[in-house]
Amino acid sequence: MPHKKVEFTELFFDLVFVYALSKSTNLIHHLEGGVISLGSFLTFLWAMIILINTWIHQTLFTNRYGQNSLKNLFIMLINMGILLLISNSFTTDWESNFVPFSLMVGTLSISLFIQYFLEYRHADKANQEVITVFLKTLGLRIVFVFVGVLLPYEIGINIYSIGMIISIIFPLFYRKQAAAVPVNFPHLVERLSLIVIIALGEMIISGAAPFMTKEHLSWSAILNFAIIGMIFLYYFGEMDLAVDESRETLGMKMVYLHYPIIMSIGLITVSLSFLAEKAANPYFVFVLFYLGLASFYGSMLCLGHYNKPHLQFSSAYVLKSVLIFLTSAGISLWFIHDSLIVLLSVFLMGLALVQLFMTFYQSQEKRNKMLSLEK
Protein backbone atom coordinates (compact mmCIF):
# COMPACT_ATOMS: atom_id res chain seq x y z
CA MET A 1 0.00 0.00 0.00
CA PRO A 2 1.41 3.43 -0.96
CA HIS A 3 2.30 5.70 1.94
CA LYS A 4 -0.33 8.41 2.39
CA LYS A 5 1.33 11.72 3.14
CA VAL A 6 0.76 13.19 6.59
CA GLU A 7 -0.99 16.50 5.89
CA PHE A 8 -0.15 19.86 7.45
CA THR A 9 -3.68 19.99 8.87
CA GLU A 10 -2.91 16.83 10.89
CA LEU A 11 0.28 18.36 12.27
CA PHE A 12 -1.66 21.51 13.14
CA PHE A 13 -4.26 19.38 14.94
CA ASP A 14 -1.47 17.74 16.95
CA LEU A 15 -0.48 21.10 18.41
CA VAL A 16 -3.56 21.02 20.65
CA PHE A 17 -2.37 17.74 22.12
CA VAL A 18 0.90 19.28 23.25
CA TYR A 19 -1.17 21.48 25.53
CA ALA A 20 -3.82 18.87 26.34
CA LEU A 21 -1.32 16.21 27.43
CA SER A 22 0.42 18.78 29.62
CA LYS A 23 -2.88 19.67 31.32
CA SER A 24 -3.79 16.04 31.90
CA THR A 25 -0.36 15.21 33.34
CA ASN A 26 -0.69 18.17 35.73
CA LEU A 27 -3.58 16.33 37.37
CA ILE A 28 -1.13 13.95 39.07
CA HIS A 29 1.72 16.38 39.65
CA HIS A 30 0.55 17.18 43.18
CA LEU A 31 1.17 14.99 46.22
CA GLU A 32 -1.11 14.58 49.22
CA GLY A 33 0.67 13.02 52.17
CA GLY A 34 3.46 11.80 49.92
CA VAL A 35 1.17 10.09 47.41
CA ILE A 36 -1.32 10.89 44.63
CA SER A 37 -4.95 10.70 45.68
CA LEU A 38 -7.06 7.99 44.05
CA GLY A 39 -9.40 10.64 42.66
CA SER A 40 -6.54 12.48 40.95
CA PHE A 41 -5.15 9.25 39.50
CA LEU A 42 -8.53 8.13 38.11
CA THR A 43 -9.16 11.60 36.70
CA PHE A 44 -5.78 11.47 34.97
CA LEU A 45 -6.63 8.10 33.40
CA TRP A 46 -10.03 9.34 32.19
CA ALA A 47 -8.54 12.54 30.80
CA MET A 48 -5.88 10.60 28.89
CA ILE A 49 -8.40 8.09 27.55
CA ILE A 50 -10.69 10.88 26.27
CA LEU A 51 -7.78 12.69 24.62
CA ILE A 52 -6.28 9.60 23.00
CA ASN A 53 -9.66 8.31 21.82
CA THR A 54 -10.53 11.69 20.25
CA TRP A 55 -7.15 11.85 18.51
CA ILE A 56 -7.60 8.28 17.21
CA HIS A 57 -11.09 8.97 15.83
CA GLN A 58 -9.77 12.02 13.98
CA THR A 59 -6.68 10.17 12.76
CA LEU A 60 -8.60 7.13 11.47
CA PHE A 61 -11.00 9.41 9.61
CA THR A 62 -8.12 11.30 7.99
CA ASN A 63 -6.31 8.03 7.26
CA ARG A 64 -9.16 6.78 5.08
CA TYR A 65 -11.00 9.89 3.91
CA GLY A 66 -9.15 13.01 4.93
CA GLN A 67 -8.19 15.63 2.38
CA ASN A 68 -6.89 19.18 2.62
CA SER A 69 -10.34 20.51 1.84
CA LEU A 70 -11.91 23.60 3.40
CA LYS A 71 -14.68 21.40 4.84
CA ASN A 72 -12.26 19.10 6.68
CA LEU A 73 -10.09 22.00 7.81
CA PHE A 74 -13.12 23.88 9.17
CA ILE A 75 -14.37 20.88 11.17
CA MET A 76 -10.86 20.17 12.46
CA LEU A 77 -10.53 23.76 13.66
CA ILE A 78 -13.82 23.42 15.52
CA ASN A 79 -12.58 20.17 17.11
CA MET A 80 -9.34 21.87 18.16
CA GLY A 81 -11.26 24.69 19.84
CA ILE A 82 -13.47 22.24 21.74
CA LEU A 83 -10.42 20.23 22.79
CA LEU A 84 -8.82 23.35 24.23
CA LEU A 85 -11.97 23.97 26.27
CA ILE A 86 -11.96 20.36 27.46
CA SER A 87 -8.26 20.53 28.37
CA ASN A 88 -8.84 23.64 30.49
CA SER A 89 -11.71 21.85 32.25
CA PHE A 90 -9.66 18.94 33.63
CA THR A 91 -10.19 18.94 37.38
CA THR A 92 -10.43 16.48 40.25
CA ASP A 93 -13.70 18.14 41.33
CA TRP A 94 -15.90 16.11 39.00
CA GLU A 95 -19.19 16.86 40.70
CA SER A 96 -19.11 20.64 40.18
CA ASN A 97 -17.66 20.37 36.67
CA PHE A 98 -19.48 17.28 35.38
CA VAL A 99 -22.25 19.00 33.38
CA PRO A 100 -20.14 21.56 31.42
CA PHE A 101 -17.38 19.01 30.85
CA SER A 102 -19.84 16.39 29.55
CA LEU A 103 -21.51 18.93 27.28
CA MET A 104 -18.14 19.74 25.71
CA VAL A 105 -17.29 16.05 25.23
CA GLY A 106 -20.75 15.50 23.74
CA THR A 107 -20.34 18.47 21.37
CA LEU A 108 -16.96 17.15 20.24
CA SER A 109 -18.53 13.74 19.60
CA ILE A 110 -21.25 15.40 17.49
CA SER A 111 -18.60 17.20 15.45
CA LEU A 112 -16.77 13.94 14.77
CA PHE A 113 -20.12 12.28 13.93
CA ILE A 114 -20.92 14.99 11.37
CA GLN A 115 -17.50 14.54 9.79
CA TYR A 116 -18.20 10.84 9.16
CA PHE A 117 -21.82 11.47 8.12
CA LEU A 118 -20.82 13.94 5.42
CA GLU A 119 -18.42 11.35 3.99
CA TYR A 120 -21.07 8.59 4.15
CA ARG A 121 -23.38 10.38 1.70
CA HIS A 122 -21.12 9.91 -1.32
CA ALA A 123 -19.12 6.81 -0.29
CA ASP A 124 -19.39 3.42 -2.01
CA LYS A 125 -20.93 0.41 -0.26
CA ALA A 126 -17.67 -0.90 1.25
CA ASN A 127 -16.78 2.49 2.70
CA GLN A 128 -20.33 3.00 3.95
CA GLU A 129 -19.99 -0.21 5.99
CA VAL A 130 -16.82 1.12 7.59
CA ILE A 131 -18.27 4.58 8.23
CA THR A 132 -21.39 3.00 9.78
CA VAL A 133 -19.21 1.40 12.47
CA PHE A 134 -17.86 4.81 13.49
CA LEU A 135 -21.29 6.47 13.25
CA LYS A 136 -22.70 3.83 15.62
CA THR A 137 -19.72 4.24 17.95
CA LEU A 138 -20.02 8.01 18.14
CA GLY A 139 -23.82 7.85 18.21
CA LEU A 140 -23.74 5.63 21.29
CA ARG A 141 -21.30 7.99 22.98
CA ILE A 142 -23.48 11.01 22.23
CA VAL A 143 -26.60 9.32 23.66
CA PHE A 144 -24.90 8.13 26.85
CA VAL A 145 -23.13 11.45 27.47
CA PHE A 146 -26.25 13.59 27.09
CA VAL A 147 -28.46 11.17 29.06
CA GLY A 148 -25.85 11.29 31.83
CA VAL A 149 -26.03 15.10 31.87
CA LEU A 150 -29.81 15.03 32.39
CA LEU A 151 -29.60 12.72 35.44
CA PRO A 152 -28.41 13.45 39.00
CA TYR A 153 -24.62 13.37 39.30
CA GLU A 154 -24.49 10.07 41.24
CA ILE A 155 -26.29 8.31 38.37
CA GLY A 156 -25.12 10.49 35.50
CA ILE A 157 -21.41 9.92 36.10
CA ASN A 158 -21.96 6.15 35.82
CA ILE A 159 -24.00 6.50 32.61
CA TYR A 160 -21.31 8.78 31.18
CA SER A 161 -18.52 6.34 32.12
CA ILE A 162 -20.37 3.35 30.65
CA GLY A 163 -20.92 5.27 27.42
CA MET A 164 -17.23 6.15 27.13
CA ILE A 165 -16.15 2.55 27.76
CA ILE A 166 -18.66 1.18 25.24
CA SER A 167 -17.55 3.69 22.58
CA ILE A 168 -13.91 2.62 23.04
CA ILE A 169 -14.47 -1.15 22.79
CA PHE A 170 -17.42 -1.06 20.34
CA PRO A 171 -15.30 -1.13 17.12
CA LEU A 172 -13.73 -4.42 18.26
CA PHE A 173 -17.04 -6.19 17.61
CA TYR A 174 -17.20 -4.90 14.02
CA ARG A 175 -13.75 -5.82 12.78
CA LYS A 176 -15.21 -7.76 9.83
CA GLN A 177 -17.15 -4.74 8.56
CA ALA A 178 -14.22 -2.40 9.16
CA ALA A 179 -11.90 -4.77 7.28
CA ALA A 180 -13.76 -3.94 4.06
CA VAL A 181 -11.49 -0.90 3.77
CA PRO A 182 -8.08 -1.46 5.43
CA VAL A 183 -6.31 1.55 6.86
CA ASN A 184 -3.29 3.03 5.16
CA PHE A 185 -0.89 1.29 7.53
CA PRO A 186 2.26 3.36 6.82
CA HIS A 187 0.27 6.53 7.51
CA LEU A 188 -1.14 5.05 10.75
CA VAL A 189 2.34 4.05 11.94
CA GLU A 190 3.65 7.55 11.24
CA ARG A 191 0.71 9.24 12.97
CA LEU A 192 1.00 7.06 16.09
CA SER A 193 4.73 7.74 16.18
CA LEU A 194 4.05 11.49 16.04
CA ILE A 195 1.64 11.41 18.99
CA VAL A 196 4.28 9.52 20.99
CA ILE A 197 6.82 12.22 20.05
CA ILE A 198 4.39 14.75 21.54
CA ALA A 199 4.13 12.68 24.74
CA LEU A 200 7.93 12.41 24.92
CA GLY A 201 8.13 16.16 24.41
CA GLU A 202 5.97 16.63 27.49
CA MET A 203 8.27 14.21 29.32
CA ILE A 204 11.29 16.36 28.45
CA ILE A 205 9.50 19.57 29.47
CA SER A 206 8.23 18.25 32.82
CA GLY A 207 10.58 15.40 33.66
CA ALA A 208 13.99 16.65 32.52
CA ALA A 209 14.06 20.35 31.60
CA PRO A 210 13.45 21.69 35.18
CA PHE A 211 16.61 19.91 36.36
CA MET A 212 18.88 20.74 33.41
CA THR A 213 20.00 24.14 34.70
CA LYS A 214 23.31 25.50 35.98
CA GLU A 215 21.91 25.54 39.50
CA HIS A 216 20.43 22.02 39.50
CA LEU A 217 22.69 20.14 37.07
CA SER A 218 23.70 16.83 38.65
CA TRP A 219 24.03 13.14 37.88
CA SER A 220 20.32 12.75 38.66
CA ALA A 221 19.41 15.43 36.11
CA ILE A 222 21.61 13.79 33.47
CA LEU A 223 20.10 10.36 34.18
CA ASN A 224 16.58 11.80 33.93
CA PHE A 225 17.33 12.96 30.41
CA ALA A 226 19.19 9.74 29.55
CA ILE A 227 16.18 7.61 30.60
CA ILE A 228 13.97 9.59 28.23
CA GLY A 229 16.56 8.99 25.51
CA MET A 230 16.46 5.22 26.10
CA ILE A 231 12.66 5.18 25.93
CA PHE A 232 12.84 7.12 22.64
CA LEU A 233 15.44 4.76 21.16
CA TYR A 234 13.49 1.64 22.12
CA TYR A 235 10.18 2.93 20.76
CA PHE A 236 11.53 4.22 17.45
CA GLY A 237 13.81 1.22 17.02
CA GLU A 238 10.70 -0.95 17.06
CA MET A 239 8.43 1.34 15.01
CA ASP A 240 11.03 2.41 12.44
CA LEU A 241 13.09 -0.75 11.99
CA ALA A 242 10.96 -3.75 12.89
CA VAL A 243 7.33 -2.97 11.99
CA ASP A 244 6.24 -4.28 8.60
CA GLU A 245 4.55 -1.30 6.95
CA SER A 246 3.75 -3.26 3.78
CA ARG A 247 1.03 -5.37 5.38
CA GLU A 248 -2.69 -4.78 4.92
CA THR A 249 -4.33 -4.56 8.30
CA LEU A 250 -6.86 -2.64 10.37
CA GLY A 251 -4.08 -1.91 12.83
CA MET A 252 -6.54 -2.21 15.73
CA LYS A 253 -4.11 -3.91 18.08
CA MET A 254 -1.50 -1.24 17.39
CA VAL A 255 -4.04 1.52 18.01
CA TYR A 256 -5.25 0.05 21.31
CA LEU A 257 -1.71 -0.65 22.49
CA HIS A 258 -0.96 3.07 22.19
CA TYR A 259 -3.43 3.82 24.98
CA PRO A 260 -1.13 2.24 27.62
CA ILE A 261 2.00 3.47 25.81
CA ILE A 262 0.95 7.13 25.96
CA MET A 263 -0.48 6.86 29.48
CA SER A 264 2.68 5.10 30.70
CA ILE A 265 4.79 8.00 29.41
CA GLY A 266 2.67 10.31 31.56
CA LEU A 267 3.25 8.11 34.62
CA ILE A 268 7.01 7.97 34.01
CA THR A 269 7.06 11.76 33.55
CA VAL A 270 5.56 12.50 36.96
CA SER A 271 7.63 9.75 38.59
CA LEU A 272 10.85 11.41 37.42
CA SER A 273 9.76 14.69 38.99
CA PHE A 274 8.65 12.97 42.24
CA LEU A 275 12.05 11.34 42.73
CA ALA A 276 13.47 14.79 43.43
CA GLU A 277 10.82 15.60 46.05
CA LYS A 278 11.66 14.74 49.65
CA ALA A 279 7.97 14.79 50.57
CA ALA A 280 7.19 11.93 48.18
CA ASN A 281 6.68 8.44 49.61
CA PRO A 282 9.54 6.43 48.03
CA TYR A 283 7.51 3.20 47.90
CA PHE A 284 4.64 4.97 46.15
CA VAL A 285 7.02 6.56 43.63
CA PHE A 286 8.59 3.13 43.03
CA VAL A 287 5.19 1.57 42.28
CA LEU A 288 4.17 4.47 40.04
CA PHE A 289 7.51 4.48 38.21
CA TYR A 290 7.63 0.76 37.53
CA LEU A 291 3.94 0.60 36.70
CA GLY A 292 4.63 3.10 33.93
CA LEU A 293 7.76 1.27 32.80
CA ALA A 294 6.01 -2.14 32.81
CA SER A 295 3.11 -0.72 30.81
CA PHE A 296 5.46 0.84 28.27
CA TYR A 297 7.85 -2.07 27.72
CA GLY A 298 5.06 -4.67 27.92
CA SER A 299 3.08 -2.85 25.23
CA MET A 300 6.19 -2.60 23.08
CA LEU A 301 6.66 -6.37 23.24
CA CYS A 302 3.03 -6.82 22.17
CA LEU A 303 3.68 -4.53 19.18
CA GLY A 304 5.97 -7.29 17.91
CA HIS A 305 2.79 -8.74 16.38
CA TYR A 306 3.26 -6.21 13.54
CA ASN A 307 6.95 -6.94 12.96
CA LYS A 308 8.36 -8.25 9.72
CA PRO A 309 8.22 -12.08 9.59
CA HIS A 310 11.92 -12.54 10.38
CA LEU A 311 11.75 -10.00 13.23
CA GLN A 312 9.00 -11.64 15.29
CA PHE A 313 10.04 -11.70 18.95
CA SER A 314 10.98 -15.15 20.17
CA SER A 315 10.13 -16.55 23.61
CA ALA A 316 13.81 -16.23 24.51
CA TYR A 317 13.77 -12.53 23.59
CA VAL A 318 10.68 -11.90 25.72
CA LEU A 319 12.17 -13.86 28.65
CA LYS A 320 15.42 -11.87 28.51
CA SER A 321 13.44 -8.61 28.46
CA VAL A 322 11.40 -9.66 31.50
CA LEU A 323 14.54 -10.71 33.41
CA ILE A 324 16.22 -7.36 32.67
CA PHE A 325 13.11 -5.54 33.91
CA LEU A 326 12.80 -7.61 37.10
CA THR A 327 16.50 -7.16 37.85
CA SER A 328 16.13 -3.39 37.59
CA ALA A 329 13.00 -3.44 39.76
CA GLY A 330 14.79 -5.53 42.39
CA ILE A 331 17.79 -3.18 42.52
CA SER A 332 15.54 -0.11 42.71
CA LEU A 333 13.50 -1.62 45.52
CA TRP A 334 16.64 -2.57 47.47
CA PHE A 335 18.03 0.97 47.20
CA ILE A 336 14.62 2.63 47.29
CA HIS A 337 15.77 5.54 49.49
CA ASP A 338 18.59 6.49 47.11
CA SER A 339 17.01 8.16 44.08
CA LEU A 340 20.33 8.30 42.22
CA ILE A 341 20.71 4.50 42.29
CA VAL A 342 17.06 4.09 41.27
CA LEU A 343 17.62 6.36 38.26
CA LEU A 344 20.86 4.60 37.39
CA SER A 345 19.09 1.23 37.57
CA VAL A 346 16.30 2.41 35.26
CA PHE A 347 18.78 3.93 32.81
CA LEU A 348 20.85 0.72 32.68
CA MET A 349 17.65 -1.27 32.15
CA GLY A 350 16.73 0.97 29.21
CA LEU A 351 20.24 0.69 27.80
CA ALA A 352 20.19 -3.11 28.14
CA LEU A 353 16.80 -3.38 26.43
CA VAL A 354 17.93 -1.16 23.55
CA GLN A 355 21.08 -3.25 23.20
CA LEU A 356 19.03 -6.47 23.31
CA PHE A 357 16.74 -5.16 20.58
CA MET A 358 19.60 -3.99 18.33
CA THR A 359 21.48 -7.27 18.72
CA PHE A 360 18.28 -9.19 17.88
CA TYR A 361 17.55 -6.91 14.91
CA GLN A 362 21.05 -7.09 13.43
CA SER A 363 21.31 -10.87 13.81
CA GLN A 364 17.88 -11.49 12.26
CA GLU A 365 18.55 -9.07 9.39
CA LYS A 366 21.87 -10.80 8.67
CA ARG A 367 20.18 -14.22 8.77
CA ASN A 368 17.39 -13.04 6.47
CA LYS A 369 19.87 -11.68 3.90
CA MET A 370 21.79 -14.97 3.92
CA LEU A 371 18.58 -16.94 3.33
CA SER A 372 17.68 -14.61 0.45
CA LEU A 373 21.11 -15.13 -1.17
CA GLU A 374 20.77 -18.91 -0.85
CA LYS A 375 17.46 -18.78 -2.70
Salt bridges, closest charged atoms under 4 A:
GLU10 OE1 - HIS187 NE2 3.01
GLU10 OE1 - ARG191 NE 2.91
ASP14 OD2 - ARG191 NH1 2.76
GLU190 OE1 - HIS3 NE2 2.77
GLU365 OE2 - HIS310 NE2 2.44
